[in-house]
Structure formats: C-alpha cells, structure tokens
C-alpha cells in the first residue's frame, strides 16, 4: 500500500500518548500509591479500596491535568526527537540507534521533570493525612506553589532518576518497537497493519517496564519526599534496598498494567495517524 511509505510527523507521539493516558491514568495512580507506601504495606486490592474510599471514582483521576501536560511535554519531546532523527540513521547500526534513543530520552526526561513531579504529588495526596496533603488544584497551581513555597530548583527534584528513566524507556519502548516491527515486516506473515502494531507494542511495553521499573520506583520516592529527606539517588537506593532487591520492582504488575496498555494505545493511535496523515519522505512519491 502506498500509505505505508508515510512517516510520522514529530508531534504524533505526544498526541497519541496524551489520548492514551486518559484511559490508563487510574493504573498509573495505583502504581504510585504502591511505590510510595511504607509499612504496613497494603495489597493491590486494599490500595484500590483506599483510593475509592478517599475520593470515589473521581479519586482514580486525581492528578489528571498533570498527567496530560506531562505527556504533552515529556512524550512529545522524546518521540519528536526520536521520530525525526531516525530518518537520518542506519537502523542496522545499533550504536546510532542507541545514541538517538538516548538523546531523545534525555531531552524528554529533562523537559518533563516538573510536570512529572507535580503529577506524582497529586496522585499520592489522598494517602497522606489531611494536615500533610498539598491540595494542588491542578497542574498549574502545583507548578506555581512548588516554585513559590520551595523554589524553582524543587521543580526538578528527582530529575536524575526521571532523566535516566526517560532514556531507558525510549530505548526499551521506541527502539525495541521499531526493531521488532522491521523484523516482522521482513517475514511473509506480517504486514504493516494493526495486528503487527499490537504485537510489537505489547512486547516493547514489557521491555520498557522491565528497563525502567527500578528507576521509576526511585523517581517516585524522590519526587514525593520531603525537603532534605534524601540526599540523592544513592540514598533512595539504600532505603529501597533495605527490603531486598524486590523493593526496586515494587508495583511491577500495576506498572506493566499501566505501561503495557499505554504503550499499545499510543503506538496504535500513532500508526493510524501516520498511515492517514503522515508525510512522504523526499525520496518517496505520493
């Protein structure tokens, strides 16, 4: 099909991811609650029950404004750089692919830290005692209050973990997706259709979750911490490791339950945008 020659516009990833997060946000909220809990730990069912008791069905969408803005900053940046840059590299060269994914993930991570931090705090607010809740009305109120009450530097708390996570997510998600898709399309069993997009996005979502889970746990702890609670990543890692290596994968199932569907929906939507509204490269004829 001629449309299969179309390529993504730089902003398709951000649009697709923001649309997908409207479905997967409750799963992300559950994941944050599981990652930040202290002893005694609640089970997944108990956590869901606590969120519902604190805010009803509406409680599962706490922090939605921050989540949307995060996708429109963080994901748009890393997808935009990656999708634009991959037209100029040789995918057979693993070094070039890793360099592109690393650059895209790094830039996306830096841009997305402030909204990510506010998102984590808003999602975690309901599990705190009333007197300790921050009560951000929406993402812009959160950004303003953090700046006013804690200083501009506080907007980048947990930034090192967030940036590393962005790098690993872009490698595990975008690069793996493209490699799998190219491999499958070279066989006689797959075509550039929704079935291929679903399979490749499902696998890349799993790889992305596995690559980023330890960093995601540390990032969430840092962003939700009180000023001075942790001196940096090593201090957080030491705290988490007190319960053993399994502590770095706390909330893995909810994380994959969020990242998996989110990755699938993002790539399915982005591929449809590409097939219908993408542009032809200079060497391809429309």
Secondary structure, 3 states (H helix, E strand, C coil): CHHHHEECCCCHHHHHHHHHHHHHHHHHHHHHHHHHCCCCCCCHHHHHHHHHHHHHHHHHHCCHHHHHHHHHHHHHHHHHHHHHHHHHCCCCCHHHHHHHHHHHHHHHHHHHHHHHHHHHHHHHHHHCCHHHCCCCCCHHHHHHHHHHHHCHHHHHCCHHHHHHHHHHHHHHHHHHHHHHHHHHHCCCCCCCCHHHHHHHHHHHHHHHHHHHHHHHHHHHHHHHCCCCCCCCHHHHHHHHHCCCHHHHHCCHHHHHHHHHHHHHHHHHHHHHHHHHHCEECCCCCC
